[in-house]
Amino acid sequence: QVQLQESGPGLVKPSQTISLTCTVSGGSITTSSYWSWIRQPPGKGLEWMGAIAASGSTYYNPSLKTRTSISRDTSKNQFTLQLNSVTPEDTGVYYCARDLSDWGQGTQVTVSS
């Protein structure tokens, strides 16, 4: 069974970058599937941010594309999210997922000075 675990700073200052890592166990990120980042601002619904395919191709939400980068470290079976130029509106719980069927537990990120 695939398991995913998010990690990264819980507090980021405005204008800085959110950097999160998703560590995957029980399956390889290069074999199959799409590996996504999704977030949920407080009091709002889920927002798909982007994904990296097993092939290494990346896909982004058009509304976030200019600020978002997803990459991977195949030697560690990890994929990462970078969200640049953050504002308090980027505060929320950030999740990584496989094919939107297996999810990590989520990690809270707060953008505040």
Backbone as CSV, one residue per row, in Angstrom:
resi,resn,N_x,N_y,N_z,CA_x,CA_y,CA_z,C_x,C_y,C_z
1,GLN,0.840,-1.188,0.000,0.000,0.000,0.000,0.880,1.244,0.000
2,VAL,0.555,2.166,-0.881,1.342,3.394,-0.977,1.022,4.307,0.196
3,GLN,2.061,4.851,0.780,1.897,5.835,1.844,2.656,7.102,1.473
4,LEU,2.078,8.254,1.814,2.671,9.549,1.491,2.756,10.383,2.765
5,GLN,3.842,11.128,2.887,4.046,11.958,4.069,4.615,13.302,3.655
6,GLU,3.884,14.364,3.983,4.353,15.716,3.691,5.284,16.209,4.791
7,SER,6.233,17.051,4.414,7.107,17.679,5.398,7.540,19.040,4.885
8,GLY,7.829,19.934,5.834,8.272,21.271,5.473,7.949,22.256,6.569
9,PRO,8.381,23.500,6.411,8.152,24.519,7.436,6.672,24.814,7.619
10,GLY,6.286,25.058,8.843,4.892,25.381,9.124,4.590,26.870,9.051
11,LEU,5.634,27.678,9.047,5.462,29.132,9.028,6.391,29.735,7.984
12,VAL,5.823,30.524,7.108,6.578,31.180,6.047,6.185,32.654,6.021
13,LYS,7.148,33.524,5.769,6.866,34.954,5.732,6.364,35.368,4.349
14,PRO,5.545,36.391,4.313,5.070,36.897,3.017,6.239,37.239,2.093
15,SER,6.030,36.993,0.817,6.984,37.199,-0.282,8.026,36.086,-0.380
16,GLN,8.075,35.205,0.613,9.026,34.107,0.564,8.433,32.900,-0.169
17,THR,9.114,31.761,-0.065,8.721,30.562,-0.815,8.319,29.436,0.117
18,ILE,7.189,28.816,-0.186,6.806,27.591,0.514,7.503,26.426,-0.187
19,SER,8.245,25.642,0.563,8.906,24.454,0.022,8.480,23.235,0.830
20,LEU,7.821,22.319,0.175,7.324,21.116,0.836,7.825,19.868,0.105
21,THR,8.014,18.820,0.864,8.466,17.540,0.317,7.447,16.462,0.645
22,CYS,7.188,15.606,-0.306,6.336,14.443,-0.097,7.197,13.194,-0.240
23,THR,7.297,12.431,0.837,8.057,11.187,0.815,7.101,10.023,0.607
24,VAL,7.404,9.214,-0.381,6.517,8.114,-0.769,7.138,6.780,-0.385
25,SER,6.341,5.912,0.197,6.776,4.555,0.507,5.738,3.569,-0.008
26,GLY,6.204,2.364,-0.297,5.289,1.334,-0.784,5.033,1.396,-2.275
27,GLY,5.729,2.261,-2.978,5.559,2.365,-4.428,6.545,3.374,-4.974
28,SER,6.897,3.232,-6.245,7.872,4.123,-6.862,7.184,5.249,-7.625
29,ILE,7.704,6.458,-7.466,7.128,7.598,-8.184,7.496,7.586,-9.668
30,THR,8.364,6.670,-10.075,8.757,6.606,-11.481,8.077,5.477,-12.237
31,THR,7.323,4.665,-11.547,6.729,3.501,-12.191,5.392,3.815,-12.841
32,SER,4.552,4.499,-12.122,3.217,4.810,-12.646,2.616,5.939,-11.831
33,SER,1.482,6.401,-12.245,0.648,7.347,-11.502,1.046,8.809,-11.697
34,TYR,0.154,9.659,-11.224,0.366,11.094,-11.168,0.452,11.479,-9.693
35,TRP,1.422,12.287,-9.371,1.725,12.634,-7.991,1.435,14.126,-7.823
36,SER,0.426,14.401,-7.030,-0.146,15.749,-6.981,0.098,16.463,-5.664
37,TRP,-0.039,17.778,-5.755,-0.133,18.636,-4.576,-1.511,19.296,-4.610
38,ILE,-2.164,19.298,-3.450,-3.495,19.881,-3.290,-3.471,20.688,-1.992
39,ARG,-4.186,21.767,-1.934,-4.234,22.549,-0.704,-5.674,22.907,-0.352
40,GLN,-5.860,23.257,0.909,-7.167,23.676,1.389,-7.014,24.867,2.307
41,PRO,-7.340,26.056,1.823,-7.323,27.232,2.704,-8.387,27.094,3.789
42,PRO,-8.223,27.783,4.894,-9.203,27.685,5.971,-10.587,28.110,5.506
43,GLY,-11.576,27.285,5.757,-12.950,27.593,5.405,-13.287,27.463,3.935
44,LYS,-12.350,26.929,3.132,-12.580,26.814,1.695,-12.406,25.369,1.237
45,GLY,-12.669,25.138,-0.029,-12.572,23.796,-0.571,-11.162,23.437,-1.000
46,LEU,-11.017,22.223,-1.493,-9.729,21.740,-1.966,-9.374,22.383,-3.303
47,GLU,-8.082,22.675,-3.465,-7.579,23.257,-4.708,-6.409,22.421,-5.205
48,TRP,-6.565,21.836,-6.394,-5.455,21.104,-6.996,-4.424,22.104,-7.504
49,MET,-3.163,21.897,-7.124,-2.109,22.842,-7.472,-1.300,22.382,-8.683
50,GLY,-1.074,21.095,-8.767,-0.274,20.585,-9.867,0.150,19.154,-9.597
51,ALA,0.825,18.575,-10.588,1.235,17.181,-10.464,2.478,16.918,-11.294
52,ILE,3.160,15.846,-10.915,4.266,15.337,-11.718,3.951,13.883,-12.032
53,ALA,4.056,13.549,-13.303,3.760,12.190,-13.730,4.963,11.278,-13.499
54,ALA,4.723,9.978,-13.597,5.821,9.023,-13.464,6.900,9.277,-14.518
55,SER,6.504,9.810,-15.640,7.448,10.128,-16.718,8.315,11.335,-16.402
56,GLY,7.882,12.127,-15.436,8.583,13.360,-15.088,7.914,14.603,-15.635
57,SER,6.904,14.436,-16.472,6.170,15.582,-16.991,5.404,16.267,-15.863
58,THR,5.305,17.577,-15.948,4.619,18.331,-14.912,3.384,19.036,-15.473
59,TYR,2.415,19.235,-14.603,1.136,19.851,-14.947,0.769,20.797,-13.819
60,TYR,0.242,21.979,-14.174,-0.036,22.976,-13.153,-1.428,23.554,-13.308
61,ASN,-1.999,23.946,-12.163,-3.227,24.728,-12.168,-2.906,26.074,-12.824
62,PRO,-3.634,26.455,-13.857,-3.316,27.718,-14.551,-3.299,28.923,-13.614
63,SER,-4.116,28.888,-12.587,-4.186,30.036,-11.678,-2.954,30.163,-10.798
64,LEU,-2.166,29.099,-10.699,-0.973,29.097,-9.847,0.311,28.878,-10.636
65,LYS,0.185,28.691,-11.938,1.314,28.220,-12.734,2.540,29.113,-12.643
66,THR,2.325,30.433,-12.581,3.472,31.345,-12.594,4.265,31.302,-11.285
67,ARG,3.652,30.759,-10.225,4.318,30.746,-8.917,4.699,29.353,-8.445
68,THR,4.353,28.327,-9.195,4.478,26.951,-8.714,5.508,26.157,-9.495
69,SER,6.250,25.333,-8.778,7.177,24.403,-9.409,7.129,23.072,-8.662
70,ILE,6.969,21.997,-9.404,6.982,20.657,-8.820,8.137,19.881,-9.435
71,SER,8.924,19.255,-8.589,10.077,18.479,-9.046,10.152,17.194,-8.235
72,ARG,11.163,16.393,-8.500,11.287,15.137,-7.772,12.738,14.739,-7.592
73,ASP,12.964,13.897,-6.588,14.254,13.274,-6.343,14.002,11.768,-6.379
74,THR,14.301,11.168,-7.504,13.972,9.746,-7.666,14.811,8.858,-6.759
75,SER,16.011,9.309,-6.392,16.859,8.499,-5.515,16.262,8.384,-4.110
76,LYS,15.458,9.372,-3.742,14.827,9.363,-2.417,13.333,9.030,-2.492
77,ASN,12.838,8.832,-3.708,11.405,8.583,-3.914,10.563,9.705,-3.292
78,GLN,10.956,10.928,-3.588,10.284,12.115,-3.071,9.913,13.057,-4.225
79,PHE,8.850,13.814,-4.025,8.583,14.922,-4.936,8.299,16.165,-4.106
80,THR,8.579,17.313,-4.695,8.567,18.546,-3.930,7.692,19.608,-4.591
81,LEU,7.252,20.528,-3.761,6.462,21.686,-4.198,7.190,22.945,-3.785
82,GLN,7.292,23.878,-4.712,7.739,25.219,-4.379,6.683,26.207,-4.853
83,LEU,6.240,27.051,-3.942,5.266,28.098,-4.252,5.914,29.427,-3.884
84,ASN,6.130,30.260,-4.884,6.877,31.498,-4.695,5.970,32.681,-4.374
85,SER,6.593,33.725,-3.870,5.921,35.008,-3.657,4.609,34.833,-2.892
86,VAL,4.682,34.156,-1.766,3.459,33.822,-1.038,2.885,35.022,-0.298
87,THR,1.581,34.953,-0.080,0.840,35.943,0.701,0.041,35.190,1.767
88,PRO,-0.577,35.885,2.699,-1.400,35.197,3.704,-2.513,34.349,3.083
89,GLU,-2.922,34.663,1.863,-3.947,33.857,1.195,-3.455,32.467,0.827
90,ASP,-2.174,32.240,0.898,-1.621,30.903,0.635,-1.598,30.032,1.889
91,THR,-2.066,30.561,2.986,-2.185,29.777,4.214,-3.196,28.650,4.027
92,GLY,-2.858,27.473,4.564,-3.782,26.353,4.473,-3.106,25.037,4.788
93,VAL,-3.854,23.972,4.612,-3.312,22.627,4.751,-2.924,22.131,3.361
94,TYR,-1.702,21.673,3.243,-1.169,21.200,1.969,-1.052,19.672,2.008
95,TYR,-1.577,19.050,0.954,-1.584,17.594,0.852,-0.816,17.143,-0.391
96,CYS,-0.174,15.988,-0.285,0.306,15.312,-1.495,-0.533,14.055,-1.685
97,ALA,-0.640,13.622,-2.931,-1.520,12.497,-3.233,-1.040,11.746,-4.465
98,ARG,-1.422,10.474,-4.536,-1.168,9.639,-5.707,-2.490,9.421,-6.417
99,ASP,-2.564,9.908,-7.631,-3.767,9.721,-8.443,-5.039,10.199,-7.740
100,LEU,-4.870,11.094,-6.801,-5.976,11.633,-5.997,-6.750,10.520,-5.277
101,SER,-6.114,9.365,-5.107,-6.760,8.270,-4.396,-6.066,7.929,-3.079
102,ASP,-4.759,8.079,-3.038,-4.003,7.904,-1.807,-3.440,9.259,-1.400
103,TRP,-3.679,9.650,-0.160,-3.330,10.981,0.302,-2.422,10.912,1.524
104,GLY,-1.567,11.933,1.651,-0.872,12.125,2.900,-1.810,12.724,3.936
105,GLN,-1.330,12.874,5.137,-2.175,13.399,6.210,-2.326,14.907,6.134
106,GLY,-1.466,15.556,5.359,-1.524,17.001,5.226,-0.613,17.702,6.213
107,THR,-0.165,18.883,5.810,0.676,19.691,6.687,0.186,21.136,6.654
108,GLN,0.075,21.737,7.817,-0.391,23.125,7.911,0.753,24.073,7.572
109,VAL,0.465,25.016,6.683,1.415,26.073,6.364,0.721,27.412,6.596
110,THR,1.342,28.241,7.394,0.816,29.565,7.676,1.764,30.608,7.113
111,VAL,1.209,31.552,6.374,2.000,32.652,5.834,1.708,33.887,6.671
112,SER,2.709,34.310,7.397,2.527,35.432,8.309,3.881,36.032,8.642
113,SER,3.887,37.345,8.860,5.120,38.006,9.275,5.275,37.947,10.786
